[in-house]
Amino acid sequence: MSPRHNLIALVAAFCILLTALVAWNLWEDREATIEAEGARTQNLVRVLEGHTRQSLRHIDIDLARALDELKHAGDLRSSDPGDLGTRLRAMLPADGLIRQFGVFDREGQLYATTRINPPKLPGDESVSISRRDYFLAHRERPGIGMAIGAMVQSPMDKQWQMPVSMRISTADGGFNGVIAAVV
């Protein structure tokens, strides 16, 4: 073999070795990045979990206060929906987490709301939640406390919302409806 071929073979071997080292370095960097991002993601998940728990605690407290207001109002059918909406509107938290409260009777029909001049729905003037998961849960299981419903698009303003609700019970513990906070 000539010295020229030996030099070409040596340069080729050096290039292959250099390429292998660069590939190995890139692989190690990739693995380190994945590991670091995994740890960062876990930290963000923990922060989000803590924030969500704190937000749900606040919503639970606000719903419990609103439920107490309903207990003072007595039977839903004997209270004025406009007056009830006004009293509940005064209880909306200032942080804006809860957009509105809605009070639904035992059939799932909207009875009172904190919305000022709620819009009428085309073709149907009533808002019903009678088939929603959280309404059925409260109706069928009295002791569940706060329930979080599936995200739904509001029939009134077409915005996505998450309902968080509590059961309204009669004096003897019967089902009297649901109060829902729109988050």
C-alpha positions as CSV (number, residue, x, y, z in Angstrom):
1,M,0.0,0.0,0.0
2,S,1.2,3.4,-0.9
3,P,1.7,6.1,1.7
4,R,-1.0,8.1,-0.1
5,H,-3.6,5.3,0.5
6,N,-2.4,5.0,4.1
7,L,-3.0,8.8,4.6
8,I,-6.5,8.6,3.0
9,A,-7.3,5.6,5.2
10,L,-6.0,7.4,8.3
11,V,-8.1,10.6,7.4
12,A,-11.1,8.5,6.8
13,A,-10.7,6.6,10.1
14,F,-10.2,10.0,11.8
15,C,-13.4,11.4,10.2
16,I,-15.4,8.3,11.2
17,L,-14.0,8.5,14.8
18,L,-14.9,12.3,14.9
19,T,-18.4,11.6,13.6
20,A,-18.9,8.9,16.2
21,L,-17.7,11.2,19.0
22,V,-20.0,14.1,17.8
23,A,-23.0,11.6,17.5
24,W,-22.2,10.3,21.0
25,N,-22.0,13.8,22.4
26,L,-25.3,14.8,20.7
27,W,-26.9,11.7,22.2
28,E,-25.7,12.5,25.7
29,D,-26.9,16.1,25.3
30,R,-30.3,14.9,24.1
31,E,-30.6,12.5,27.1
32,A,-29.6,15.2,29.5
33,T,-32.1,17.7,28.0
34,I,-34.9,15.1,28.2
35,E,-34.0,14.4,31.8
36,A,-33.8,18.1,32.7
37,E,-37.1,18.9,30.9
38,G,-38.7,15.9,32.7
39,A,-37.7,17.3,36.0
40,R,-38.9,20.8,35.0
41,T,-42.2,19.4,33.9
42,Q,-42.7,17.5,37.2
43,N,-42.0,20.8,39.0
44,L,-44.6,22.6,36.9
45,V,-47.1,19.8,37.5
46,R,-46.5,20.1,41.3
47,V,-47.0,23.9,41.1
48,L,-50.1,23.6,39.0
49,E,-51.5,20.9,41.3
50,G,-51.0,23.1,44.3
51,H,-52.6,26.1,42.6
52,T,-55.6,23.9,41.4
53,R,-56.1,22.6,45.0
54,Q,-56.0,26.1,46.4
55,S,-58.4,27.4,43.7
56,L,-60.8,24.5,44.4
57,R,-60.7,25.2,48.1
58,H,-61.7,28.9,47.4
59,I,-64.5,27.7,45.1
60,D,-65.7,25.3,47.7
61,I,-65.8,28.0,50.3
62,D,-67.6,30.4,48.0
63,L,-70.1,27.8,47.0
64,A,-70.7,26.9,50.7
65,R,-71.4,30.6,51.4
66,A,-73.8,30.8,48.5
67,L,-75.5,27.6,49.7
68,D,-75.9,29.1,53.1
69,E,-77.6,32.2,51.5
70,L,-80.0,29.8,49.7
71,K,-80.8,28.1,53.1
72,H,-81.7,31.5,54.5
73,A,-83.9,32.2,51.4
74,G,-86.0,29.1,52.3
75,D,-87.8,27.0,49.6
76,L,-86.6,27.8,46.1
77,R,-90.2,28.1,44.8
78,S,-91.1,30.7,47.4
79,S,-88.1,33.0,46.8
80,D,-87.9,35.6,44.1
81,P,-85.3,34.6,41.4
82,G,-84.3,38.2,40.7
83,D,-83.8,39.0,44.4
84,L,-81.9,35.7,44.9
85,G,-79.7,36.5,41.9
86,T,-78.9,39.9,43.3
87,R,-78.0,38.6,46.7
88,L,-75.8,35.9,45.1
89,R,-74.2,38.4,42.8
90,A,-73.0,40.3,45.9
91,M,-71.2,37.1,47.0
92,L,-69.2,36.6,43.8
93,P,-65.5,36.7,44.7
94,A,-63.5,39.6,43.4
95,D,-60.7,37.4,42.0
96,G,-62.9,36.6,38.9
97,L,-62.3,32.8,39.3
98,I,-66.1,32.3,39.5
99,R,-67.8,34.0,36.6
100,Q,-71.3,33.4,37.9
101,F,-73.6,31.4,40.1
102,G,-76.6,29.5,38.7
103,V,-79.3,28.0,40.9
104,F,-81.2,25.1,39.3
105,D,-84.4,23.5,40.6
106,R,-84.9,19.8,41.2
107,E,-85.8,19.3,37.5
108,G,-82.6,21.0,36.4
109,Q,-84.2,24.2,35.1
110,L,-82.4,27.5,35.7
111,Y,-84.2,29.2,38.6
112,A,-81.9,32.1,39.4
113,T,-78.6,33.5,38.1
114,T,-76.1,36.2,39.0
115,R,-76.0,37.3,35.3
116,I,-77.5,40.7,34.8
117,N,-80.2,40.4,32.1
118,P,-79.4,36.9,31.0
119,P,-79.9,36.4,27.3
120,K,-82.8,34.3,26.0
121,L,-82.0,31.2,24.2
122,P,-83.2,30.9,20.6
123,G,-86.2,28.6,20.4
124,D,-86.0,27.7,24.1
125,E,-86.2,30.2,26.9
126,S,-85.1,27.8,29.6
127,V,-81.6,26.5,30.5
128,S,-81.6,22.9,31.7
129,I,-78.8,20.9,33.2
130,S,-81.0,17.8,34.0
131,R,-78.7,15.5,31.9
132,R,-75.4,16.9,33.0
133,D,-73.0,14.6,35.1
134,Y,-72.8,16.9,38.1
135,F,-76.6,17.3,38.4
136,L,-77.2,13.6,38.2
137,A,-74.5,12.9,40.7
138,H,-76.1,15.4,43.2
139,R,-79.6,14.0,42.6
140,E,-78.5,10.4,43.0
141,R,-75.8,10.6,45.7
142,P,-76.7,13.1,48.5
143,G,-73.4,13.0,50.3
144,I,-70.9,13.8,47.6
145,G,-70.3,17.4,48.5
146,M,-68.7,19.5,45.8
147,A,-68.9,18.1,42.2
148,I,-66.9,19.2,39.2
149,G,-68.7,18.8,35.9
150,A,-67.3,18.2,32.4
151,M,-66.3,21.3,30.5
152,V,-69.3,22.6,28.5
153,Q,-70.0,25.4,26.1
154,S,-72.4,27.8,27.6
155,P,-75.7,27.9,25.7
156,M,-76.0,31.6,26.6
157,D,-72.7,33.1,25.5
158,K,-70.9,30.1,23.8
159,Q,-67.9,30.4,26.1
160,W,-66.3,27.2,27.5
161,Q,-66.9,26.8,31.2
162,M,-66.3,24.3,34.0
163,P,-69.2,23.9,36.4
164,V,-68.5,23.3,40.0
165,S,-71.6,22.5,42.1
166,M,-73.2,21.6,45.4
167,R,-76.5,20.0,46.2
168,I,-79.4,22.1,47.5
169,S,-81.4,19.9,50.0
170,T,-84.8,20.4,51.5
171,A,-85.2,20.6,55.3
172,D,-85.7,16.9,55.5
173,G,-82.7,16.1,53.3
174,G,-84.5,15.6,50.0
175,F,-83.1,16.8,46.7
176,N,-84.1,20.4,45.9
177,G,-81.7,21.3,43.1
178,V,-78.2,22.4,42.5
179,I,-76.1,25.6,42.9
180,A,-73.4,25.8,40.3
181,A,-70.4,28.1,40.1
182,V,-69.2,28.7,36.5
183,V,-65.4,28.7,36.4
